[in-house]
Amino acid sequence: MCKTIDPKNVPQRTLYTGEKMPAIGMGTFGSDRFTPEQVSAAVSGAIRCGYRLFDCASVYGNEDLIGKVFSDAFSSGVVKREDLFIMSKVWNDMHGRGDVLLSIAKTLRDLRLESLDMFFLHWPFPNYHAPGCSIDSRNPDSKPFSVEGFMSTWCQLERLVDMGLTRNIGMSNMTVPKLKAVLPLCRIKPACIEMELHPSFGQPELFGYCLENGIQPIGFCPIGSPTRPDRDIDPEDVVDIKMPELVKIADAHGVHPAVICLKWAVKRGQIPIPFSIHEDEYVSNLRAAAEDPLTDDEMAVIAALDRNCRFIKGHVFLWEGAKDWRDLWDVDGVITEFHSRT
Ligand SMILES: NC(=O)c1ccc[n+]([C@@H]2O[C@H](COP(=O)([O-])OP(=O)(O)OC[C@H]3O[C@@H](n4cnc5c(N)ncnc54)[C@H](OP(=O)(O)O)[C@@H]3O)[C@@H](O)[C@H]2O)c1
């Protein structure tokens, strides 16, 4: 099978700014399993195979090697800078005044770029935890969400747009109650919101709220993240790619169930950012967006597979006094900070 896909055959999404971006990209989080060398080699292969969208983050610890790959791809003429849509994120320990600028400066230096296409606020809490720590560890300085704290960080992201360091800004790991509180206060509205999205976790309310507000959802863990860090695996978790209905649809299309997860994501309207270091996988993942879409009946079958099964629960961002990980996600429809004071 051909190992390249013409990027012109990959659908595009239009942001509220009028700018276009690819309807599928590649993730770059090694999940504590894959080395920066393996991830950056995959990015190199992915550019050659036709990927034009990459989801990076400072906390993934591999932006310097990925930057070398980008730089080599530009200098060898494989692709031009303007052909790629490159995203990164500010980590939780860099929310303080002036720190967001320092964070993007380091990311731009590592990625060897003059500007980004999208810069996300990775989590809406300034709660640092050491990479790889256990889910029971708590930072005594951790705090619940506050509108004031969030907006002071978001204003710093808005300044980055003014300075030309990123064309767009986005949020990640948000909830509807948090968005209702902060969107009216934004001078520059987020163009995209990154959120966990896979067949067993479609977040219909948050997904719909983003669309109603002209914000493009980006879906992380789109295949159900079978290689996520051990600390994020709960024996109760659904395994999306083993759901019998999904396997049946995959058999009908002659592809792996992972590919069906991506076809579902693209047709639903989110931008999936699957990760893989294996060429056969990342080629078939990109191809998923370019050909053989699911039927409406198949989409309906997958829509019924939602089990509200969140994998990335975020325990390590909890503050002292929080009940459990659900406090991060405002499951009662109210921002947990306000809720706990009433
Ligand atoms: N904003 C956030 O807070 C946040 C959080 C999590 C992730 N993300 C982003 O989302 C990206 C994707 O999430 P993820 O890596 O956790 O999960 P994922 O993309 O759902 O799953 C990745 C795994 O699926 C398997 N896979 C991929 N393509 C396949 C195929 N065609 N056939 C069979 N198996 C396939 C691979 O495992 P094998 O190697 O075993 O085949 C791969 O390691 C990350 O890399 C990161 O960029 C963002």
PDBQT file of the ligand as one rigid body, heavy atoms in Angstrom, charges set to zero:
ROOT
HETATM    1  N1  LIG A 401      -4.135  18.267  26.030  1.00  0.00    +0.000 N 
HETATM    2  C1  LIG A 401      -3.881  17.243  26.800  1.00  0.00    +0.000 C 
HETATM    3  O1  LIG A 401      -3.944  17.339  28.035  1.00  0.00    +0.000 OA
HETATM    4  C2  LIG A 401      -3.519  15.909  26.190  1.00  0.00    +0.000 A 
HETATM    5  C3  LIG A 401      -3.621  14.742  26.961  1.00  0.00    +0.000 A 
HETATM    6  C4  LIG A 401      -3.296  13.521  26.368  1.00  0.00    +0.000 A 
HETATM    7  C5  LIG A 401      -2.868  13.466  25.047  1.00  0.00    +0.000 A 
HETATM    8  N2  LIG A 401      -2.756  14.630  24.309  1.00  0.00    +0.000 N 
HETATM    9  C6  LIG A 401      -2.314  14.602  22.896  1.00  0.00    +0.000 C 
HETATM   10  O2  LIG A 401      -3.071  13.610  22.202  1.00  0.00    +0.000 OA
HETATM   11  C7  LIG A 401      -2.189  12.730  21.504  1.00  0.00    +0.000 C 
HETATM   12  C8  LIG A 401      -2.820  11.362  21.318  1.00  0.00    +0.000 C 
HETATM   13  O3  LIG A 401      -3.181  10.769  22.555  1.00  0.00    +0.000 OA
HETATM   14  P1  LIG A 401      -2.580   9.393  23.054  1.00  0.00    +0.000 P 
HETATM   15  O4  LIG A 401      -1.226   9.179  22.485  1.00  0.00    +0.000 OA
HETATM   16  O5  LIG A 401      -2.713   9.346  24.533  1.00  0.00    +0.000 OA
HETATM   17  O6  LIG A 401      -3.632   8.315  22.525  1.00  0.00    +0.000 OA
HETATM   18  P2  LIG A 401      -4.089   7.665  21.149  1.00  0.00    +0.000 P 
HETATM   19  O7  LIG A 401      -3.608   8.443  19.996  1.00  0.00    +0.000 OA
HETATM   20  O8  LIG A 401      -5.537   7.432  21.331  1.00  0.00    +0.000 OA
HETATM   21  O9  LIG A 401      -3.386   6.236  21.205  1.00  0.00    +0.000 OA
HETATM   22  C9  LIG A 401      -2.050   6.060  20.826  1.00  0.00    +0.000 C 
HETATM   23  C10 LIG A 401      -1.716   4.581  20.714  1.00  0.00    +0.000 C 
HETATM   24  O10 LIG A 401      -2.674   3.909  19.886  1.00  0.00    +0.000 OA
HETATM   25  C11 LIG A 401      -2.040   2.893  19.126  1.00  0.00    +0.000 C 
HETATM   26  N3  LIG A 401      -2.341   3.114  17.713  1.00  0.00    +0.000 N 
HETATM   27  C12 LIG A 401      -2.187   4.280  17.008  1.00  0.00    +0.000 A 
HETATM   28  N4  LIG A 401      -2.551   4.102  15.731  1.00  0.00    +0.000 NA
HETATM   29  C13 LIG A 401      -2.925   2.814  15.597  1.00  0.00    +0.000 A 
HETATM   30  C14 LIG A 401      -3.388   2.030  14.508  1.00  0.00    +0.000 A 
HETATM   31  N5  LIG A 401      -3.572   2.536  13.295  1.00  0.00    +0.000 N 
HETATM   32  N6  LIG A 401      -3.635   0.715  14.734  1.00  0.00    +0.000 NA
HETATM   33  C15 LIG A 401      -3.476   0.188  15.947  1.00  0.00    +0.000 A 
HETATM   34  N7  LIG A 401      -3.047   0.868  17.029  1.00  0.00    +0.000 NA
HETATM   35  C16 LIG A 401      -2.783   2.179  16.853  1.00  0.00    +0.000 A 
HETATM   36  C17 LIG A 401      -0.560   2.977  19.386  1.00  0.00    +0.000 C 
HETATM   37  O11 LIG A 401      -0.200   1.940  20.269  1.00  0.00    +0.000 OA
HETATM   38  P3  LIG A 401       0.849   0.783  19.809  1.00  0.00    +0.000 P 
HETATM   39  O12 LIG A 401       2.180   1.444  19.734  1.00  0.00    +0.000 OA
HETATM   40  O13 LIG A 401       0.743  -0.246  20.871  1.00  0.00    +0.000 OA
HETATM   41  O14 LIG A 401       0.374   0.290  18.451  1.00  0.00    +0.000 OA
HETATM   42  C18 LIG A 401      -0.377   4.331  20.051  1.00  0.00    +0.000 C 
HETATM   43  O15 LIG A 401       0.677   4.370  20.976  1.00  0.00    +0.000 OA
HETATM   44  C19 LIG A 401      -0.930  12.748  22.375  1.00  0.00    +0.000 C 
HETATM   45  O16 LIG A 401       0.200  12.250  21.697  1.00  0.00    +0.000 OA
HETATM   46  C20 LIG A 401      -0.847  14.226  22.721  1.00  0.00    +0.000 C 
HETATM   47  O17 LIG A 401      -0.287  14.949  21.631  1.00  0.00    +0.000 OA
HETATM   48  C21 LIG A 401      -3.094  15.842  24.861  1.00  0.00    +0.000 A 
ENDROOT
TORSDOF 0
